[in-house]
Amino acid sequence: MTATNKSLFERLAENMSDLVALHAPDGRYSWVSPSAERILGYSPEELIGTDPYELFHPDDAESIRNQTHQPAVSGDGNILIRYRIRRADGEYIWFETLTQPIANDKGDVVELHTTSRDVTEQQRIEDALAESEALYRVAMESLEEGVVVHDSEGRIIAHNPQAADILGLNEEELNGREPRDSRWEAIHPDGTPFPAEEHPAMVTIRTGKSCCQVLMGVYSPRWNDRRWISINSKPVPADVRNGACRAAVVVSFSDVTENIEREGQLQRWSTVYRFSGEAIILVDCEGVIRDANKAFSRIVCDEKTAWIGRCVDDITLESRSDGLFASTIWPTLESTGSWRGELWLRDANGGALATWAAMTKVKQSIAAEAQYTMILSDFSERKDTEAKLRHDAGHDSLTGLPNRLLLKDRFEVAMSTAERQNDTFACLYLDLNGFKLINDRYGHAVGDTVLQLVADRISGVMRSTDTVARIGGDEFFVIVFGLDTKSDYQSFAARISEAIGNQLKVDGLNLCIGVSIGVALYPDHGESLETLMSISDCAMYRAKQQRLSIVLADYDA
């Protein structure tokens, strides 16, 4: 049983009045609840690893093996049996045990789970019922179990108050009822109908044999729900039935709904823990990892055993000497009981993994120290998606160049740098010549390829401090920073023109295209992007009209 299971599943078991245990397939104890010492006089440590058959009464051991152990190892569940077991002081007491198999994801039974209670007193009273009618009536009303008496036709002729209470009926409704009554709405544990002829009372009437610990689900009108009862039936001895006695079968049953629901809850939590797509780890008060599920192993690219016993700080990318948990998480957990936030992990390959962590404190109980569960959601993919969205928002989808939105940011950076360094920069407005003819003649696919090649050629001329953006169909805008004179900027524009003017090869076509460039300087021609874009655009049109490649704006803004 892992530490996480102790936190999530065994907390209830450790505080139950019943004895809860886990067994290896051969029956040996692998975990025992603290109630063992109170019930049997053995500490859990004394029992772990021992064979319970050494404690069973010799007359009961074989029936336990045949009726409970072997069926459970084969996968049968909800097996209830009553037997005798020896306490540490040598005294035998009666136990009533519910056995459930625990299977792995392949369906193989790897452990057995038992919930046992001391029913010595109940057994004693049941035995005493056959000895005295008076004691029978007293016992009937003092038992916690429900007890009913059936005649040879199966009709209920007597019952104790607990029987009516467990079944959710009043005494008048219970008197005279028989298993064949359709109002029982009884079912087997697998949900299939429970035929009247299989009811323990009817089986005992028919065969004369007792039935033990038969599990049945019955609908309770009082609670408008189904409850689970464990039923025993015993025939009334023939010598007792002599005379006017109508009693044929005595049936006792107890409400085991809570146990069944608890078992189901434990199984559901176990399934959630084992197969959850989210990584789940259990951390103790020192920040040490005590257990983890398979999803954790997957996201850190390592077996969970490599992390058991290590501090969570070992897998985080925090570099602070006091650690992320000591400085940030623990204070929040202590004050609010939970913490949520982004947590970067280091996987087994040394890579960084972005996760969203939700950590919750599991409160301390008498039987266990406080622990913490942490659920880690891998959102590296989300981070990548967000980064792509941010990139796409600022870039042209065809050429990959910055668009007008990102151009505005780059201009602000260039302007701030120029003001700080008392420097200048140039804005170049580019419009391709002959592109419309190519696009109309050869189609948009060829036109798109031409634009991509032109973008690559312009980018090839750019330096790390420069920016080129696509601002329209065949229009580009360039920010050139850090040259000394106007002629230097014109020379830079000439290199762009020369790069674009080289022949383009697209789908076997040899294409030629030109460019007209208008140049405006900051701050000579303007101090805003809109102004410099407008002035450089006008200069570019003059270049087209004069059939020039480059025109420098010749007036101030």
N, C-alpha and C positions, 0 to 999 in steps of 0.2 A: 504493500500500500504506500503510495507516494505521499510526499508532504502536501501537495496541492489537494489530493483527495482528503487528507486529514482536515484541511481548511474548509473545503467545500462540502464534503460528504460525511465525515465522521464526527463532526462537532455534535450533531444530534445523537449519534451512537454513543459517544463518550458520556453524555449526560442522561442517557436512558436508564430506567430502573432495570431493564432487561440486560442480559449479557449478549453482547454483539461480538462476533469473531469472524476472521477470514482464515480459510484453510487452503493449504496446497491440495492439488488433486488427490494425493494419497491420504488426505485427511488431517495432516499435521497442522497445528496452529501456526499461522504466520502473523496474525495480529489479534489482540484480545482487548476488549474495552476494560476500563478500570473497575467496572462493576463486578468483575470476576472475583476480586478479593472479598467483596461483601457477600456474594452469593455462594462461592465455592471455597473461599479461604485461601486461594492461590493468587499470588500477584501475577499480572500479565507477563512479566519477565519469566516466571517459573513455567508458564504454560507454553510460551512461544517455542516452537520447534518440537514439542512433545506430541505423542500420538494419543488422541482422545479416547481411543479404544481401550487404553490402559485404565481409564476411569469408568468406563461403562460397566454396568452390572453384567456379569457373564451371561445371564438369561436373556439380556436385551441386545447384546452386541451383534448377533447374527441378523436379527430383524432390522437393526439400524443399517447394517451394511446392505441388505437386500432391498429394503424399502426406501431408503433415503440416499445413502452414499453413492451406490452404483447408478441409480437413475439420475442423480444430480450431475455426476461426472459425465453422463451421456447427454446432458443438456436439459433434463426435466427441471422445472422450477415450481415454486409454490408448494414445496413438499413439507407437510407438517407431521411430526411424529412425537409420541410421548414415551419416555423411557426413564430409567434410573441411572444416576451418575454419582460417583463417590466424591464427597467433600474432602478437604485436607485433613479433617479430624476423623476420617474413616466412615462417617455416616453417609448412607445413600439417601439422596433426595430425588424427587420426580422432576424431570425437565420436560417442557414442551417447546419444540424447536421448529422454526420455519427456515427451510434451506432453499437458497437460490444459487444457481450457477452464474459465474461471471465469465463471459467469452471474449476472446480477442476479435479483431476485425475480420479474421478468417473463419470465425465460428467455433474455434477450438476453446473448450473450457479450460481456463488457466487458474481459476480460483473458485472457492465456494464461500458463500456468505451465509452465516447463520445468525438468527435472532432467537434467544432462548430465555425462558422465564421459569422461575421456580413455581411449579404447580403441585407441590407436595401436599399442601393442605386441600386443594381441590380433589386430588386423587384419594386422599384419606376419606373425604366426605363421600365421594362416589362409592367407595368400597363399603362405607358404613350404611349406605342407603339400603343395601340388600339385607342388613341385619335387623333393622328396626323401622317399622312404619312411622313411629313418632319421630325418630331421629331423621328419617327421610323428609318429613314435612318441615322440620326446623332447618335442615340443611338446604332444602329447596329455596327457602326464603332468604338464606344468608349467603348463598353463593353469588359471586360476581357473574358467573356464567348463567346463561339461560338454560332452563331444564324444562322439557315437556315429556309427557307420557302419552304414548299412542296405544289404542286398542288394536286388536287383530285385524281390523279393517283399515288401519292407518289414521283414524280420527284422533285428534287431540282430546284427551279426557282430563288432563291436569297439566298445570304449568306453574312456574314461579313468576313473581312480578318482573324479574329481570328478562325473562323470555319475551314478554310483551314489549318491554321497553326497548330491547335490542332490535326487535322486528318492526318497531314503530306502529304497533297495534294496541288497542285496548283489550282488556280481558275478554269482553264479550265477542270481539272480532276473532280472537284466537281460539276460543272454545269451539270444538267441533270441526275445526278446519283440518284438512288433510293435504298431503303432498300433491294430490291430483287437482287441487283447487287452482284454477288458472290465474287467480289473483297473486300467486307467489311470484310469477315472472322471474323464475330462477335461471341463472346462467352459470356456465363453467368459466374458469379463469380466462380461457381463450375467446370468450364471448358467445360461444354456441349455447343453444338452449339446454337446460338441465332437465331431462325427462323425469317424470314423477317416479317411474320404476327404478331410477338410479338414486333416489333420495335414500340416505342411510337408513331411515326408519323402515322404508319399504323393502330394502335389501335384507335387513335383519328379520323382518316378518317372513320374508320368502325363504331365506336360507338358514335362519337361526343363528347366524354368525354376527359378531360385532363388527362395526365399522369405526375406523379411527381417523380423525383429523381430515375429514373431507371438506374441501374448500368450495364454497358456493356463494354466488352473488345473488342477493334478493333485493327487490325493489321495496323501499320503505315509504309508504304514503305520508308518514309524519314528516319526513325530511325531504320528500319529493326528490329522492335520489336513491342510488343503489348502494347497499352496504355489503361488506364481505364478512361471512361467518365461517368459523371452523367447527365442524360438526363431528360428534362421537355418538355412536348408538350401541346399546347393549340390550340383549334379550332379557326379559324377566324370567327367572328360572321357573321351571314347571311346578316345583313344590310350592312356590309363592303364589302361583296362579290358581291353585286349587280353590274351589269354593266360588264366591261371588266376585273375585278380583278380575277386573277386565283388562288390567295392564298387560301389554304384550312387549312393549319396547320403551326403554328410557333413553331419551336423546338429550344430550347436553351440547351447548354451543357457546362460543364466545365471539365477540365482535373484534375482528382483526383488520377492520378497514384502515385504521391508522397505520398498522404495519405494512399493509399492501401498498397504500399510497406513499408511504415513506420509501419503500423499496422502489416503487416506480419513479419517485422523484430522484432518488440516488442514481438510478439507471439513466434517467434523462439528463441529469447534470453530468454524469460520466460521459455520455455520448456527446453532449455539447462541448465538454472540455477536450475530449480526444479528437473530435473531427471538426472543430471550429476552424474556419479559414483565418481567424485572427490569432495572432500569437498570444498565448497566455502564460505568464510565469508567476510563481509564488515567491515572495521575498520576505525574509524575517526582519525583526526589528533592527538588525545590524546592516541591512541592505544586502544580505547574502542570498543568492538565488538558491531556493530549495527544491524547486521542480519547474518543469516547463513542458508544454505540449509539442506535438509534431510541427505545428505551424511555426513555432519559434525556431526550431531546428532549420526549417526551410528558409526563413528570411535571413538568418545569420550564417547560412551555408555551413553548418556544422552540427554534429550530434549534440543533443541536449546534455548528455553526460559530461561533455567538455566544459560546461558552464555551471553545473551543479556544485555548490560550495564556493563559488567565486562571487565577488561583489559586483553589483550592477554597474558601478562606475567603470569596471574593466571593459565593458562593451560600449560605453558612451564615448563621444568625441570631445567631452569636456576636458579642459586642460587645467582647471583650477585645482590647487593643491588640496583644498578641503573637499573636493568632489561635488558633483551636481546634487546628489541626494542630501548630503549634510548641509549644503548652503541654501538649497532652494526647495526641494521636495518635502523633506521631513518636517520643516516648520509648518508648511501648508497642511500636510496630512494630520499633524497633531492638533491643529486649530480647527480644521473643517472636516477631517475624515476622508478627504479625497483630493486628488490633484489631476489636472489635465493640461496637456501642453505638447508642443513639438519636441521630439527627442531624436537626436541623431545617434545612430548606432554604428559601431565598427564591426563589420562581418569578419568571418574567418579568413577571407582573402585580403583583408586590409582595406576593403572598400567602404564607402560611406553610404548609409542607408537612412533615409528620412522616414520617420514614423510619427504617428500621433498616439501618444500614450495616455491611458486613463488608469489611474492607480487609486485603489480603494482600501481602506483599513478594515480588516475583519476583526471585530472587537474581541478582546480577551475574555475568556471564560474561566471557570474554576479549573477545568481540565486541560486547557491549552493556552499558550501565550498568544498575544496579538500577532497577527501576520498581515501581509499585504498582497493583494492580487493586482497584477498589472496586465492590461490588455493593450497590445501594440498593433496598430493598423499601419501597414506599409503604404505610404502614399508618395513613394518616389515617382511612380508613374504620373500621379497628379502633379507633382512638382515639374516633371518634364513637360506635361501638357500645358501648365501655366506658363512655363518659359517659352514654349512654342507660340502660345497665344500672344504673349507680349512681343515676341519677335515678329509674328505675322501682322500685329497691329501697327508696327512701325516700318514695315518693309513692303516693297512692291512684290506681288505674288509671281510675276513673270520673270523679272530679272534678279530678284533678291536684293536690289539696292534699297537704301532708305527711301521712304515716301515723304510726302509733305509734312506729315506729323513729326517724324523723327528729324527731318531737315530743320524744322523750327527749333528743336532742342539743340541740335548741333550748332545752329547759328548763334543761339544764346551763349553757348560755351565759347565759340570763337570771339564773340563780341566782348565777353568778360575777360578773356585772355588778352585781347588787344588793348582794352582799357588798362588792365593791370600792368602790361609791359610797354604801354605807349607805342603800340605797333599798329600795323594795318593789315588788311587781308582783302582778297578779291573775290567777287561773285561772278561766275561765268554762266551765261544762259545759252544752251546748245539746242539747235533745231536741225534735224537731219534733212539733207537735200536729196530728193529722188526716192525717198522711202515710200510715198504714196503710190508712185508708179509700180514699184516692186510689189507692194501689197496687193494692188489691183490686178496686176498681171499674173502673179504666181500664187496668190492666195494668202490667207491669214497665217497658215502654218509656217510658210517660208518667212512671212513678215515677222512673226514672233521670234523665229530663230535669228533673224537679222538683228532684232533689238537685243537679244541676249548676247550675241557676239559683240555688238557695239558696246554694251554695258561692260563686258569683260575687257575690251580694249581700253576703255576709259579708266576702268579700275586698275589696269596694269600700269598706267601712267601716274596714278595717285600715290602720294606718300602717306605715312601713318597719321599725319596731322591733317590731311585733306579729307573732304567729304564729297561724294558724288551721289545724287539722288535722281530718281526718275519722277518727273512732276506731271507728265502728260503722255499722250500716245507715242510721239517720237521726240519728246522734249526732255532734256536733262539739265540739271543745275549742279554747279560745282562750287565749293568753297575752298579756296587755296590760301594757305596761311604761311607767313614767315618769310616771304621774298622781299628783296630790298627796294626795287624800283618798279615803275610802271612797265618798263621794257621787260623786266624779269617775268612779270605776270603775263605779258603778251607772248613771250617765248614759251611759257608753260602752256598757254592756250594753243600755240602752234604745234607743240608736241602732241596734244590731244587730237588736233585736226589731222596731223600726219598719221597717227595711229588708226584713226577711223577711216581715212582715205585709202588705206591699203585694201587690195582686192579681198572680197569675202567669198568663201566657197560654201554653198548651201545646197544640199541634195544634188550634187553634180553641176550646180549652176555657178558660174563665175560672175559675181555681182559687184558693182561699184557704187559707192554711196559717198556723198559729201556732207559737210556740216557747216553751219553758219554759227559764229560765236560772238556774243556780245559780252563785254567786260565792264563791270562797275566796281569801284573801290570804296572800301570802308575806311575812314568816315568821309572821304572826299565827296562822294556822290550820295551819301545817305547813311542813316544810323539805325534803320529798321529793315527787317527782312522784306517787308512789302515794298518799301521804297527801292531798295537795291535790286529786287527782282524785277520791278517795273522798269527801272532805268536800264538794266542789262538786257531786258527784253526789247526795249526800243533800239538799243545798240545792235542787237542781233538782227532786227528787221532792216536796219540800215545796211548791215553787211549783206543781207539777201538782195536788197535793191541794187546795191553797188557791185554785186557779184564778187564780194570779198569773203575771205574765210573768217577774219577777225576784225572787230571794230571795238575800240575803246571809247567809252562814253566821254564826251568832250565838254561837259558842263557839270557844275555842282548841283546837288539836290537842293 
